[in-house]
Amino acid sequence: MNDKLIEQILDENAEKWLSINGVVGVGVGQEAGKPCLKIYATSLTPELNKEVPNEIDGYQVVFEITGPFGAL
């Protein structure tokens, strides 16, 4: 059982993750039918791999390469 709600973990880490070069968004998603933390980035960089763990409090962290976001 996870000690924290996934939304709480996202709130605690979002600002730090969004400050990493190339990160364009963060959120909560699903991976293999389970909730996960999503990091949306323009590319998978060594800095991103270094700064973001693969798992936090039992929740998997998933990188999604999206390219830059823009207004429609």
Residue pairs with C-beta under 8 A, 6 or more apart in sequence:
1 58
2 57
2 58
2 59
3 57
3 58
4 57
6 28
6 35
6 36
6 37
6 59
7 28
9 37
9 56
9 57
9 59
10 26
10 27
10 28
10 37
13 26
13 37
13 56
14 26
16 51
17 23
17 26
17 39
17 51
17 52
18 25
18 26
20 47
20 48
20 51
20 52
21 45
21 47
22 41
22 42
22 43
22 45
22 47
22 48
23 39
23 40
23 41
23 48
24 40
24 41
24 42
24 66
24 68
24 69
25 38
25 39
25 40
25 66
25 69
26 37
26 38
26 39
26 40
27 37
27 38
27 40
28 35
28 36
28 37
28 38
29 35
29 36
29 37
29 38
29 62
29 64
30 36
31 60
31 62
34 60
35 59
36 59
36 60
36 61
36 62
37 56
37 59
37 60
37 61
37 62
38 62
38 64
39 48
39 52
39 61
39 62
39 63
39 64
40 64
40 66
40 69
41 48
41 63
41 64
41 65
41 66
42 65
42 66
42 67
42 68
43 65
44 63
44 65
48 63
52 61
52 63
53 61
54 60
54 61
55 61
